[in-house]
Amino acid sequence: MALLFVAGDQGVSESDLASLIGIDKSALRQNVEQLQIELASNKNSGIKLVKYNSIFKLVTKEEYNELLTKFFKSGLGTKLSQAALEVLSIVAYRQPITRVEIDGIRGVQSSGSVNTLVARKLIKENGKKDVPGHPNLYVVTDYFFDYFGIKSLDELPKIENFETPQNGNIDLFEGVTYGKN
């Protein structure tokens, strides 16, 4: 289930999941069926396991739609996590950039944050990089500029102006006023 959780909206294909876990597809199907039954019957679980074509994903149960809608309308679900802000900073300063390049800069896997930022329309896919696998290239959107109240990337602070703090973390959006929280 951890693999499906970190895969987020992207999900994991049946063949990739079987390969990663190290079992054949028939054993995987049995395990998936068992997990689907466990999640469906667990009244304390708000998630279920679904299969779309050959992709497995964790999604929320339908009975929580109203609650989740209320949560996002309340504004509580609109704040960006530190990880999402890091990814957004990297995209803004280094665009166009692939997710693998973002992972390399951060030193951790970033697909969840990338998916969140795409869903929030702060970044978007903008072509493919001409390398094996042809990964997506990401850039900031017009909504990014509106959200942060800027007209161009030139208004972002210059990276050269930052001193690296003792903890090694730089807040690239320090002092930037958020337009639409």
Buried (B, 14 or more C-beta within 10 A) or exposed (E): EEBBEEBBEEBBBBEBBBBEEEBEBEEBBEBBEEBBEEBEEEEEEBBBBBEEEEBBBBBEBEEEEEEEEEEEEEEEEEEBEEBBBBBBBBBBBBBBBBBBBBBEBBEEBBBBBBBBBBEBEBBBEBEEBEEEEEBBBBBBBEBBBBBBEBEEEEEBBEEEEEEEEEEEEBBBBEEBEEEEE
